[in-house]
Amino acid sequence: KSAATIRFFDRGEYFSLHGSDAVFAAREFFKTNNVIKIWKSDNNELETCYVKNNNFEIFLKDLLLVKQYRVEIWKKSNKSGEWTMINHGSPGNLSQFEDILYSGEESPSSSPITDPGLLAIQINTEDNINKLNCGFVDKTSRSFLVCTIAYKDNFTDLESLLIHLGPKECLIPASGGNRDFYTKLDKVLVRNNILVTERKKSDFNADNECSELNTLIKTKNEQNVANFVELKDKNSVGCLNALIKYLELLQDPNNEKNFKIISYNLNNYLKLDSGAFRSLNLLPNRAEQNSNKTHSVYGVLNRCCTTQGQRLLTQWIKQPLFCFFFLEERQNLVEILVNDSELRQNLVENYLKKMPDFQRIEWRFLKNKANLQDCYKIYCAVNNLPSLFECLLNHEGERAHLIKEMFINPLNAIIMDFKKFQVMIESTLDLDQIKNHLFLVKSSYKPELEELREKLDRVEEKIESLADKVSRDLGLSGIKLESNAQSGYYFRVPRKDDKVVSSSKEYTVIETRKDGIKFQNAKLQDLNEDFIRIKDSYEQEQKGVVDDIIKISCGYLDALQNLNNLVSELDIYVSFSLVALSSQAEYIRPKLHPMGTGILKLKEARHPCLELQEGINFIPNDCEFIKDEKTFCIITGPNMGGKSTYIRQIGVLVLMAQIGSFVPASSAELSIVDCILARIGANDCQNKGVSTFMAEMLETSFILKTATSNSLVIIDELGRGTSTYDGFGLAWAISDYLVKKVKCFTLFATHFHELTALSEELKTVYNSHVSAMTTDDSLTLLYKVKPGVCDQSFGIHVAR
């Protein structure tokens, strides 16, 4: 087996791992070698360790979601006595472990950070031009994406695609031609933390009729998807076929006619390289998700009320726009909500906070796990839509037409789509019982249900009479009769009456909480048992009706997806407005100019993450670039003086502007850029066979081959991974190339003070420095960026 595969052997109450897998588990999970036992057989010895079932679930999540390993579960057959594989999974194929990974109410779509899809790639040569055919599947949104990319030596466009889509696993053909290409591709994928899985070449075959895709893709009037323009390239179809086989999508009948096909155009979005994505701290990693939320741009911008809004925010951050008109549209919507406090507050308190996670509900329907409670959640949300419609309609600003076009008109269509659904729920569900946490069909549907309903009513009457008796016995007037799914009916009194209840042996306390003491007696427990027995009979009797309701509700999943999309977008615009208004310092709407106009002016710009850290008084700074006048800024200054923070914050603010957000500055004016590219920090990748210097050169090579005159490039301390002379020579040559050939806006932080002489040779180069003040042997860092050169790094002062 592959070293990236961990094999568990199911032994009933525990699992065993053997050989290198046991050593891995001891090192990475148990953090001690004491758990390793030696299993002896004949003359052989084998390292072994055991994992209990409760630890297995934790270990499984860590392997698949964090460390990105494949997992296999093997079990011994009762008949043959042979070990066979019963389950397998990988970072891009979690379906067989969904019940474990997303137990309880959770689902693959419940994580705020979007779950990864799966990518497949193969190369195609056409007219002597090499092209990458890419297929991608997102099971959460039930989407297939196809994309064709021109092949460049260092896969520059592919790396941007990897960041946009965020896959954790990629399928490639295991044999065939172009092995040099696939070897290079493998290295790029590994460098981007993507697990590479080789599949048979035949899995990538494409039939002319697209039979497998015809089974899965929803069409109008039974169209043949082979005629779709998105599927004209058979190599792309082959990639999708490989994904379908690997995920075994055809084995689940719920997938039939439930997917859509999208042609993904990489040129619709700003390109990011892995260096920029990592160094700008755009998204939290899994380890940081529950820690300090302001350590990432996502954490700062996430004031979303809904889980679906959080998912879409993740996508927007990975896919910034560079269409001027779409960005203006986003900015206008944010500005409407910033200025209209009544609308903003109404949306948050009365609508968005009450919206359930529609994708989670949809997942339950597709997995045959849906119940009447899910239908009721949809019903409640839909019932609130006419009021939301009126709330949006009441906005009378000068851009009211934009609210109407983006939200009111689509919302009206969704309301009409759900009319019959509302009628069905109101005519079938016993809405009066919802307050008792009972989701039952109306008893009028069947005589048997009416009989059981009468029995339930009689038991409830006895329980209410018992509550009155208990109140008299204890001499307490504040006793409340309540129920929940776990305990059934119980009594509750305030905490101050604790002694009255506990002093009587007749009563059993089941839970003590801030809101009071929950308790029962033997009589109530008996009545609870009667109630549960009758309720179970009722649910069994209503099963046929419930199945029909669930089946009919499945027909509304497309409308539910439309509602999900509308709520997600509305939630993000509200979130952006809340971020802009709640900041202690000013957030402003950046003035955007079309791409190519060559301007970037920021006044009193601040880093959105750092300014929120406790105990930090952030020093704002300016930045100015003008095409053909000031395009290359060399920043010098002391160690720890704020150079890296300064260049990062410029990149972050440009990206925030290009997702439609307001930015932390007193004024901002910028031309739209096509790329944000970064080389920041000595990022060792030795565990992937890449040294510090090689990592520097790979990322710099990517920048040189990707950057255009409309790009923003951020470079920090280039050349420190080799000797001083070689490093300085590289820094000078690369700077010279960027200034003369590429002519992009560049921020270049360095300790090579000799590099500042470049401003004397090239008119578009200018120098800045982060200021510091020295007195005797002390150094005070001022963190203010000023024009000119700092001729020393104060390394000795900082070390002291």
N, C-alpha and C positions, 0 to 999 in steps of 0.2 A: 504494500500500500504506500501511498504518498506520505511524506513526512508531515504534510499539512492536513492529514486526516487522523482523527483520534477515534479509536475503536473501543466501544464499551460492550461488555458481555453481561447480559441480564441474567441474574441468578435469583430472581424473586424479590427478596427483601433488600437486596443491595446489588451493585454493579462491580465488576472487576475490570482492571486495566492491566496490560502486560507489556513487558519489554520497555521500549523507549516511551510508550504512552504512559506507563506507570511512573517513570522517571520525570516526565513532563508534568504529570499531575502533582507529584510530590513537590516539584520546584515552583510551579506557577500557581497552584491552587492551595495546597496544604501548607506551603512554605516551610517544609521540613522533610528530611529524608527518613525520619523515624517511622513514617507510615509504610515504607517499602518493605515487603516481605520477599523472601526468596522461595520460589516454587521449584521443587526438585522433582525431576522425572527421569529415571534411568541415570544417565551421566550428564544430563542437561540441567542448567539452572536458569531460571527466568524471573526477572524482577516483576513483582506483582503488588498492586495496592487496591484497596476496596473503597467504594464510595457508597454511602447510604443514600436511600431514595430522596430524602429531603435535601441533601447536599448535591445530588445529581442535578436537580433543577437549577440550582445556582450556578453550578459548573457549566451546564449546557448553555445558559444565557451568556456567560462570559466567553465561551468558545465561539459561539455563532455571532453574537452581536458586538463583542469588543475585540477579541483576538483574531476573529475572522478565519477560523479553522472549519474544515469539514468534519462532520460527525456521523458515525455509523453505530447502530445498535444491533447486536447479534444475540440470538436466543437459541437454546437447545430444543430440538424437536422432541416431543414426547414419544412419537412413533419410531423415527429412525435413529434418534440419539445424536444426530448431526447438528452442528451449529450453522444457522442460516441468518442472513441479514434481514431484519424485519422493518427497520426504519433507517433513513439516511437524510441528511440535510446539509446545507452550506449557507454562507452569508446571503446568497441571492436566491436560495430555495428553502424557505422556512416552513413550507406548507405542512409537512408531516409532524412538525413540533409546535404548531400554533397553539394547541390546547395547553401545552406546558409553558411556552414562552409568554403567552398572553392569557393567563388563567383568569377566572372570574369574569368581570365585565369588560376586561380589556380586549383589544383586538390588534391586528397588525397596524391598523391605522390610528391607534389611540395615542401613540407617542407623539409629543409635540414636534420632535425632530423626525422628518419624514423617513419612513423605512426605505431601505435601498431597493432599487429595481435590479434587474439582471440584464447584462449587455452581451451581445455576441458580435464578433468581428471576423471578416475574412477579406482577403485582398483580391482585386479584380484588375486585370490589365486590359485597357480598351484604347485602341489607336496609339499604342506605345505609351500610354499614360497610366500610371498606377493609381488606383482609387481604393479607398477603404469603404467597404460596405458595412454598415452598422445597423443592428436591430436591437431594440430595447423593449422590455416589457415592464409595466408598472401594474402589479396586481391590485394595488389599493384603488387606483382610479380606473382599472380595467382598460388600459391603453397599450397599444403597440405603437412604437415610434420607429421610423426608418430614416436613415441619414447617410448620405454619400459624401465623403471627404477626399479632397486631393491629398495624395500621400507626399509629405515632405520628409526630408531626412530625419528630422528630430520630432516628428509627430506633433507639430505645434497646434494645429487645429484639433487634433484628437484630444490633447491634454485639456483644451478648453471645453470640449464636449464632456469629458470625464467630470469636470467640475460642475458643469451645468446640470448633468443628470444624476451625479452622485452614486454610481453603482458601487457595490462592494465585491462583485464577482464578475468575471468576463469569460465567455466561452470562445475558444479558438479551435480550428481544425487540427487534429493530431498528426496528420500526414499530408503529403502532397508537395507541390512546388513551393517556391518562395520561402524556404526554411530560414534563410538569412533575415528576411523581413519579419517572420514570426519570432525569431530570437530577439531582434531589436524591440519588437512590440511587447514581448514578455517583460523586458527590462523596464520599459516605460510604465507598464501596468503595475509592476511590483513597486516601482519608485513612488507610485501614487496610491499605495496601500490597497491595491485591488487584487483579490485572489484570482489566479489564472487556472482555469479548468479546461483541459483538452478533451474534445469529443471526437467521435468518429467522423471522418470526412463525409461519409454518407448522410450524417445527420444534417449537413448543410445543403443537401440537394433540394432543388425546387421543382415541383411539378407544374406543368403549364396551367392546370386548372385551379391551383391553389386550394386543394381540397381541404386541408387541415384548417387553413385560415377561413375558408367559407363556413366551416362548422362554428367557429368562434366569433367572427366579426358580425356585428349587427348591421343589416342593410335594409334599404327600402325596396319593397316590391320584389324580394327574393333575387336581387342583383347578384351577379357573379363577381366576387372581389378581384378576380384576375383582370377585370377591365378597369379597376381603379388606377388612376394615374400614379398613386403612391406606390403601387406594386408592379410597375412596369419593369423595374430592374430585378431580374430573377435572382441575382446574388443577394439582394436585400431580403427577398422572400426566403432564400435559403437560411439566412441568419435567423429569421423569425421561426422557421421550421425547427432549427436547432433549439431555440428557446422553448418551443412548445413541447418537444420531446423531453428535454431536461426537466421541465417543471411538471410534466405529465398532465398538461392542461386538459387534454381530451378525455381523461379518465373521470373528470368531475362534470356531470351533466349540467350543473349550475353555471358552468362557463359558456355553454352553448349560446351563441347569438348575444353575448353580453359584453364583447370587447369592441373598441373602436380603433381605427388606424389613423395615425397622424404622420405627416411628413415634417420632420424637424429641420428647420432652417437655422443653422448655426449663425448666420449673418444677421439674425434679428436681435442678437444679444451682444452686450459688451463681453469681450473675451478676458478671462482671468487665467493666469498661470498658477501652478501649485504654490509657487513662492509667495505670490500676492494673497492667495486664499488663506495660506497658513499664517503669514506674518501680520496680516491685517486683523486677525482674530474675528473673522466674520461669523462663524458658528461655534457653539460650545462643543467640545468632544463629549462622549458619553460619560466620562468620569466627572465632567464639570456641570452636567445638566442640573444636578440638584444642589450644587454649591453656589458660589457667588454669581448671581445672574448678570452682573454688570461687567463681567470679564470679556464679553463678546458683543459685537454689534447687534446680533440677534437679541441678546439679553437686554440691551438698552432699548431697542425698538419694540420689544414684545410687551405691549400693554393690551394684548388681545383678550377678549372675554370668552372666546370659543376655541376649542381645540382645532377645528378646521381652519380658523384664522391663523393659528400658530403654524400649521403645516404650510399654508400658502405663503406666509412670511418667509419661511425657510427657502421656498422655491424662488421668491422674488430676490432674495439676497444672492442666491447662486446664479440668477439669470437677470442681471441689470439690463435695462433697455438702452438703445441709443436712437430710437425714433423720437424726434423732437416733439411731434404732435401728441403721441401717447404719454410722454412725460409731462407735458403741459396739462394734459387731461387729469393725470394723477395729482399734480400739484394743485390744480383748481379745486378738486374734490377735498383735498386736505385743508385747503384754505377756507372752504365753505364751513367745514366742521370746526375749525379754529375760531372762526368769527361768530358762529351760531351756537351759543352755549346751551340754549334750550333744546335744540335738535340733538346736539352731542350727548347731553345728559339723559335725554329721553331714550336714545338708542342704547346707551349703556345699561341703564337701570331697568327699563321696561321691556327690552327686546333681546339684545345680544346675550345678556346674562341668563336668559331663560331658554336659549337655543340649545338643544341636545347635540351630541356629536352624530351628525347624519351619516358620516362614513362608517362609524362603528355600527350603527343600526343596519346600514346596508350590508356590511360584512356579515352580520348575524343572519340576515335573510338569505344571502348567497350560500352560507354554510349550514342552512337548515336548522339554525339555532334560534330563530326569531319566535317570539311569543306575543300574547295580547298586550303585554306591557310595552313592547316596542311599537306596536300599532298605536297605542295610546299616546306615546311620546310624540310620534309624528302628528297625530290628531291635535294635541295641545299646541304644537308649534304652528301648524297650519291655521288653527283657530285664531292665533294671534296676528296672522299676516294682514288681514284687513285693517287692523289698528295700526300696524307698521306702515301700511300703504298711506293711511291718512296722515300719520306723523311726517312722512317724507313729503307728502303733497302740500303740507302747511308751510314748507320753506318757501319764502318769497324773494330771495336774493336775486341779484342780477344774473347768477348762473343757475337759476332754478331749472332751466332747460337741460342742464347736464345731469342733475339729479333725476329728472324725468327719464332721460334717455338711458342712463346707466342702471337705474334701480326701479323706478316706478313702473315703467312699461313692462320689463321682465317680470316684476313681482305680480303685476296684474295677470299676466299669462299663467304664472304658477298657481295663483289663487283659483283660476278657472280650471286648471288641470286637476286640482284636488277636490273639486266640488262633490263628485260622486263618492270619493273616499270618505269625506266627512259624513255624508248621508249614511254610508254603510256602517261606520263606527257608531253613529248615534242610534241606529236602528238595531244593532246587534249587541253592543257592550252595555252591561249594567253599570252605568256611570255613577250611580249612587253608592256602589260598593267600593269605588276607588279609594275613598277616604279611609277605608278599613284595610287598605293594601291588598284588596282582592280584585283580580282581573277575571271577571266571569261574563259569560254570555247571558243575555236576558232570559229569565226563566220561561217567558211566554213562547219561546221557540219550540219547546217540546213538553208534553205532559209529565214526562219523567223528571225534567228539570224543575217544573213547578212543585212537584212533590218534594224533591230534595230542598228546594228553596224554603218551603214551609217548615221543614225539619230544622234548617239552619236558623230560621227566624225564632223558632221555639227555644233553641239552645241560646241564642243571643239574649232573649228575654230573661232566661234563667241567670245568665251571666250578669246582666244589668241589675237584677233583683239581688244577686249575691253581693254586688258592689255596694248597694244600699245597706245591706245587713252588716258588711264589714265596716262601713263608715260608722254605723251605730255602735258596733262592738268596741271599736277602738276609740270612739268619741272624737273622731276627726271629721271635719266637714270638707276638708280640702282634698279628699281622695279622688283621683282621676282614674278612669278605666281606659286603658290604651291597648294597642296591639302592634305587633310587628311580625315579620316572616320567621324570625328565629325563635321567639318565645311564645307566640300566640298572644292570647289576652293576658294582661297583668295589671296590677294596681300600682299607682305611683303617688308618692307623697313628697312634700319638700324635705330637704336635708334636716331641717330643724326637728322633724318628727321621727328621726331615726330611732331614738330610744324607745318610743312607743311601740314601733313595729318589732324591733329586735328583742324586746323583753317578753314578747308572746311567742311561745313555742309552736303555736298554731300556724305561724307564717314563716315562709322561707324567702330570704332576700336573694334575688337573682342578679342584681347589678346596682352598684352605687355610683352615681354620676353627679356632676355639678347641678343638673336640673332636678335632681331628686333621687329617691330610693324606689327601685322597682322590686315588687314582691308578689308572691302568690301564696295560696293555701291549697290543701289537698282537694277541696271541692272544686276550686277553679281549675286545677290541673286535670281533674276528671272531665269537667265540661270542655276544656281545651281539647282533650283527646277525642271526645264526641264530635266537636266542631271540625277538627282536622279530618276525621274519618268521613264525615258527611261531605266536607269540601272536596276531598279526594274523589269521592264517588261522583260529585257534581262535575269536577274537571274531566273525569273519565267519560262521563255521559255527554259532555259538550265537545269532546275531541273532534268529532267530524265537522262540526260547525267552525271550530277554531282553525282546522286545517284549510277549510274553504276561505276563511278570512285572510289567512296568511298567504294563500295562493293568489287571491285577488290583489292583495297589497303588493305582491312582487311586481305587478304590472305598473306600479307607480314609482319604481326605482329610478327611471330616467328623470321624472319630475323631481324626485328627491335629490338627485345629483345636481340638477339646475338650481334648486333651492340652496344646496350646500355651497355651490360656487358663488351665488349671490351673497349669502351671509358671510362667506370667507372674505370676499373683497371689501364689503362694507365694514367688517370688523377691523381690517388692516387700516383703512382710511381713518377710522375712529382712533385706532391705536397711535397712528402717526400724529394726529392732532393732540392726543393726550400727552405724548412725549414732548411735543413742542411747547405745550402750555405748562407742564409740571416741572420743567427744568428750572433750577435756581438762576441760571444765566440764560441769556437770550438764544432762542432758535429762530432762524429766519428762513423765508422762502428764497432759495437761490435763483438768481436770474440766469436762465439758460440761453445759450446761443447755438445755432445749428453747427454740426460737425464741420470742421475746416476753417472756422472763423478765427481760431487761434488766440484764445484769451483764457486766463485763469487768475482771478483776483479774489483773495480771501482776506478779510480784515478781522483781526481778533478771533482767529479760528482756535477751536479747542478740541481735544480728543474726547469723544463722547463717552468712552469707557473710563478713562483715567480720571476725568473730572468728577466722577461719581464715587470714587474710592474714598473710604473713610480717612480723614486726617490729611487730605491733599488739598492744597490751595493752588489750583492749576493756573499757570501763566499762559495767557493767550498770545498767539503770534500771527504775523501776516505772511502772505505768500503772493508773489506776482510773477506771471509768465505772459509774455506777449510775443506772438509769432514774428519771426525775423528780427526781434529786438532782444528779448530775454527768454531763452529757451532752456538753458542749462545752468542749474544752480549747484555750486560746490559748497558744502557745509562743513566747516571745521570747528574744532572746539574741544574742551576737556572730556575725558572719559566720564561717563555718567552725567554729562551736561545737558542731555535732552535731544541730541541729534536724531537718534532713532525714533523717538516719540514724535518729533516734529515731522519727519518725512512720512511716517506711518499715518499721522492724522490727516495729512493732505490727501493721501490715497483713500482713507476711510470717508472723508467728506465728499470727495468726487463720487464714490460709489453710492453713498446715501442719496446724493442728488439724482443719480441715475436709476434709483428705484422709486423716486417720487417723494422722498422724505424731505422735510425741512432739515437744516443743518445747524450745528452749534457754532455760530459766528455772528459778528455784528453786521457784516455784509458779505455777500458771495455772488460772484459773477463768473460763469465758466462756460466754455464751449464743450459740447458733448465729445467725449473721447471714445475711441473704438476698443481700446485695450487698457487694462491696468496690469503692469508687469513689475515684478519685484524680485530683487536678490538681496535678502536681508539676513545677516547672521551667519556664523560658521556652523551650518547644519550638518552634523555628522550623520551619515547613513551607512555606517560600517556594517551594521547587521544586514544590510542589503548589498554588501560588496561595493559600496561607493564611499570613497574617502571625502574628507572635508573639501579638499581642493577640487576633486572631480565633481562634487555636488555643486560647487561654485561655478565651475566651467559649464556644466550641463544647463544650469539655470540661466547663466549669462548667454550661452549659445541660443537658448530658446528666445531670450529677449531680442537678440540681434536679428534673428530670423523672423520674428513675429511683429516687432514694433513698426509702426508707420508714423508719418508726420502728425497723425491725430492721436497718438498714444500718450499715456502717462507712464513713465518709467521711474522706479524707486530703487536705488542701489545703496547699500550700506556696507562700508568697509570691504569693498572688493579687493581681492589680492592678498588677504592676510593668511590664506591657507598655504602659502609657499614662501620662498625667501623674500626679503625686503625689496631687493633690486628687481627680481622677476615680478613681484606683486605690483610694484610701482609702474613698471613697464607695461604690464597688462592694463592697469587702471588708466594710464595715459592713452594707450592705443584704443581701448574701448570707448573712452570718453570722446576722443577725437572722431571716431567713427559715428557715434550717436549724434554729435554736433554737426558734422559735415554731411553725412550721408542720410541719416534717418530724419534729423531735424525735429525730433519729438521733445515734448516737455520732460525734463529729467531732473530729479533730485538726487544728488550724489554726496552722501556723507562719507568722510574719509579722515584718516590720520596721516595720509601722505600730504604734508603741507606743501610739498613742491608742486603738487597738482594744481594749486591755485594759480600758478603761472600761466595756465591755459587761457585765462581771461585776457592776458596781454596779447595772445595770438589770435583769438577768435572773439569777435565782437558780441556774439549772442551768449557768451559764458559770463556769469557774474558770481561773485563770492559772497557768502554769508557765514556768520559764525554764531555759536551759542556763547553768551557772555559769562564770564566768571570774574571774581574779584579775589586778589591775593593780598594778604597782609602778613608779613613775616613768614611763618611757616604754615599759615592756615589758608584754606581755599574755600571760598563761598561761591556755590553754583547759583547763578541767577536765572537760568532757563529762558532767557530772552534772546530771540534770534535778531541779530543786527547785521547791517551791511558790513562787508570787509572780511579780512582774514584774521584768524587766530593762529599765531605762529608756533604754539606749543600745545601739547595735549595734557599737561599737568599730571602725567601718569604717576610720578613719585608722590605728589601731593595726595592724589586719590588713594594710593596704596597705604600711605600713612594714616 
